[in-house]
Amino acid sequence: MKLERITIENFRQYFGKQRVDFAKDEQKRVTVIHGINGAGKTSFFLAINWCLYGKGVDNVKVIDNVGELMSKEAAYQAVAGETVRTSVDLSFLHNGERYLVRRVLQGIKQEDGTVRVEDSDSFTMMRTKADGQAERINNPVGTMNSILPVNVREYFLFDGEKIDNFAKPEAASQVKQAIYLVLKLEILERSRRHLEAVAADYRKELKNKSGQELRELLEQEEKARAEIKKVKERTFELNQEKESAENKVADIDKRLREMENTNTLQQQRDRIERELKQRRTEMEEVVSIVRDLATSGYFVVAQPAIKKAILLLEGKRARGEIPSNFRQQFIKDLLDKMICVCGRPFADGSEEHRALLAKISHGLPDALQDEALNTCAVLQAFEQRTEKNKVDVDSAMRRRAELVDIIRSLEAELDDVSRQLKGSPLEEISKLERNREAFQADIQDFMLEKGTLKEREDKFAKQIVDLKKEIDRARREEKREVLLSTKLDLAQRAADAIGEMYQTFADDMREKIQEKTKEIFKKLIWKESHFQDVKLGQDFNLEVIDRYGYSARPELSAGERQVLSLSFIMAMSRTSDDEAPLVMDTPFGRLSSNHRNAIAEHLPVLADQLVLFVTDEELRDEARQNLESRIGAEYRLEFSPRTSCTEIVEVR
Amino acid sequence: MHKDRLNNLFESFDPAIRNIVLGVLDIEQEHISMEKPRVKDHINDIISVAAKKEVEKLAEEECS
């Protein structure tokens, strides 16, 4: 992140629109903003923070206890009902793309002179790509978190007088927190924790599923298919046996037809059997007709209701209510004009008036009249159909009864023929007929078994259809199970990978920061020969070792603590490798000239971009000279006691 | 870039694992300002995409 430009409008003591261009060249990367105490350095610093993060993001407070953000002068000059607007625009470069962020707060000037400020400000972020196309970013907070997160901000945009905190003996947790956030250890730790949680969810879900189900269903399907195969094989055998028995019967019939003594009886049997076959076919047709009539005879049940409805509608027709002699609209027109059918006018409440009103109230609307007439016709057709249906059913049932009698009689005739043949004095004839009877009995048994087998086959076929549906469902479930199991494996391995690398990475980072802090501290501290080493222990305690090998931190002066903290922050910034500006409010406040001089000399080299808010006293003499060649932009904040407003004046 | 350093850190791992880790790190970075971010759904999405690819790869290997 490299700051380009800021435009401040009606923010605290900055009245109207004022603009500052930040230095960002490789050589001249320092922007100096001068101001005496109370001129508006901290307000300017707040404007940058407010623009990027508002008053706070989620649980992190950015601006707290600083009074009104809106310019009092702007509020004062506005007339009642006018909108007062406070805004800060900030443009910056990040990863080769230009961003423009804008935060606006608006309020309406009231009659009593106060400004009713809106509950929340509006924040927009635009990104301009290399091809010049600008796009609005839909998730500005998330994007800011990726560029410079709010909780990392305080290590890059800070009040110079307060940074000595890191060097205080009790600051180990703060140091740890800073390293965690700036060097993304916090992100690694959160990633591992959340991946573990997701893996635990997958594991729980997987436990509730059973992989056995599909295997069991497939076994059931296999069994059903084996049963059907058996049934088909047995049916084939039965068909062959039945055919063989039928052939035997046909042979016997032929033999009986050829024999003189039995010829007549056999011919009689042939005729009876032909007729029996014909009647049985007719019987099947009649049964089918009865079944059809019965299933479509639902309206027979509704017959009493239909009859009642027809009577009701016919009654209305008989009384002349439908269709009425007059259309409703015609009567309404007469009532509107207050004239009789004959054209004579009538008075309100007169006999004619009452008669017409009665016709309106007893009559039906025109559309409903048409509907009622149509319904009447439809219901009459229904009634006719009901009658015909009853006649057809009666006729079919009568024929069925006749056929039952005929078939029974023909069967009796066949029995009689068979009895005569069995009772023949000739042994051969009697034997032939007994054999025929046995074969016929076999055929009947085969038919019975075939029927049972068909039922069994249908049962297993239906079972297979149902099983197929279940198997498809279980297959889909199993696929999901495989996917879930893969997800679990990946989530757990990813969490383990982070866990495995975390400590290595953390140790590496800690050592790098330790080395860098030592290197920078030695450059900035004027007693560099007195301080031998800087240590950042496993417990994240920042320690300075003196030439005697003793811990020197408790003895550090406030200025030395500030230098140590600054060294630590710079070390983190260098180690993180993320390009970020260093914006410091009153950086040299507590420092003596030798520290100021060293910082002014080395800081511009260590930071990618430096913005310093300083008093005139802070930056003078050698410190000023050391910084001079790096200053690319310089401004002066001029506070006017007359207007209580600050003007930003460009110095260079 | 610090991000490159993180990429390198997971270079020795299976590409599927590396992609998941880097994807999750991005999500966490976007939500770093939240104390209790709701990132489970995002993480699940990243893992689901990777898992589908893994299952397809496995099926192709079985076929060939």
Chai-1 contact restraints between the chains, C-beta under 6 A:
chainA,res_idxA,chainB,res_idxB,connection_type,confidence,min_distance_angstrom,max_distance_angstrom,comment,restraint_id
A,V57,B,S33,contact,1.0,0.0,6.0,A-B,restraint_1
A,D58,B,S33,contact,1.0,0.0,6.0,A-B,restraint_2
A,D58,B,M34,contact,1.0,0.0,6.0,A-B,restraint_3
A,N59,B,E35,contact,1.0,0.0,6.0,A-B,restraint_4
A,V60,B,S33,contact,1.0,0.0,6.0,A-B,restraint_5
A,G142,B,E30,contact,1.0,0.0,6.0,A-B,restraint_6
A,N145,B,E30,contact,1.0,0.0,6.0,A-B,restraint_7
A,N145,B,I32,contact,1.0,0.0,6.0,A-B,restraint_8
A,N145,B,S33,contact,1.0,0.0,6.0,A-B,restraint_9
A,S146,B,Q29,contact,1.0,0.0,6.0,A-B,restraint_10
A,S146,B,E30,contact,1.0,0.0,6.0,A-B,restraint_11
A,P149,B,I32,contact,1.0,0.0,6.0,A-B,restraint_12
A,P149,B,S33,contact,1.0,0.0,6.0,A-B,restraint_13
A,V150,B,S33,contact,1.0,0.0,6.0,A-B,restraint_14
A,I187,B,L25,contact,1.0,0.0,6.0,A-B,restraint_15
A,I187,B,E28,contact,1.0,0.0,6.0,A-B,restraint_16
A,I187,B,Q29,contact,1.0,0.0,6.0,A-B,restraint_17
A,R190,B,E28,contact,1.0,0.0,6.0,A-B,restraint_18
A,S191,B,V24,contact,1.0,0.0,6.0,A-B,restraint_19
A,S191,B,L25,contact,1.0,0.0,6.0,A-B,restraint_20
A,S191,B,E28,contact,1.0,0.0,6.0,A-B,restraint_21
A,H194,B,V39,contact,1.0,0.0,6.0,A-B,restraint_22
A,H194,B,I43,contact,1.0,0.0,6.0,A-B,restraint_23
A,V198,B,K40,contact,1.0,0.0,6.0,A-B,restraint_24
A,V198,B,I43,contact,1.0,0.0,6.0,A-B,restraint_25
A,L483,B,A51,contact,1.0,0.0,6.0,A-B,restraint_26
A,L483,B,V55,contact,1.0,0.0,6.0,A-B,restraint_27
A,T486,B,A51,contact,1.0,0.0,6.0,A-B,restraint_28
A,T486,B,E54,contact,1.0,0.0,6.0,A-B,restraint_29
A,T486,B,V55,contact,1.0,0.0,6.0,A-B,restraint_30
A,K487,B,I47,contact,1.0,0.0,6.0,A-B,restraint_31
A,K487,B,A51,contact,1.0,0.0,6.0,A-B,restraint_32
A,L490,B,I20,contact,1.0,0.0,6.0,A-B,restraint_33
A,L490,B,I47,contact,1.0,0.0,6.0,A-B,restraint_34
A,L490,B,A50,contact,1.0,0.0,6.0,A-B,restraint_35
A,L490,B,A51,contact,1.0,0.0,6.0,A-B,restraint_36
A,A491,B,I47,contact,1.0,0.0,6.0,A-B,restraint_37
A,R493,B,I17,contact,1.0,0.0,6.0,A-B,restraint_38
A,A494,B,I17,contact,1.0,0.0,6.0,A-B,restraint_39
A,A494,B,I20,contact,1.0,0.0,6.0,A-B,restraint_40
A,A494,B,V21,contact,1.0,0.0,6.0,A-B,restraint_41
A,A497,B,F13,contact,1.0,0.0,6.0,A-B,restraint_42
A,A497,B,I17,contact,1.0,0.0,6.0,A-B,restraint_43
A,A497,B,V21,contact,1.0,0.0,6.0,A-B,restraint_44
A,M501,B,L9,contact,1.0,0.0,6.0,A-B,restraint_45
A,F505,B,L9,contact,1.0,0.0,6.0,A-B,restraint_46
A,S576,B,H2,contact,1.0,0.0,6.0,A-B,restraint_47
A,D577,B,M1,contact,1.0,0.0,6.0,A-B,restraint_48
A,D577,B,H2,contact,1.0,0.0,6.0,A-B,restraint_49
A,D578,B,H2,contact,1.0,0.0,6.0,A-B,restraint_50
